[in-house]
């Protein structure tokens, strides 16, 4: 589950494994091993991955299906606009 989540998030950002490895200061092989479930990232790395992709560690670990959006720096009005967009998308889907 963790490997699938990492791969999905990486691809959603248009990153290849080499680019992601550079961002996190690890090797491409480490990213590949995470995604294939051969090894698990350390707790510190798990937190870094969650923060980078703006998701919770629970989401990465498959304990929650909730996504989190970082709205730091946005006004209440802007956050409300984003929520309205999300609601519109949910109604269409």
Secondary structure, 3 states (H helix, E strand, C coil): CHHHHHHHHHHHCCCCHHHHHHHHCCCHHHHHHHHHCCCCCCHHHHHHHHHHHCCCHHHHCCCCCCCCCCCCCCCHHHHHHHHHHHHHHHHHC
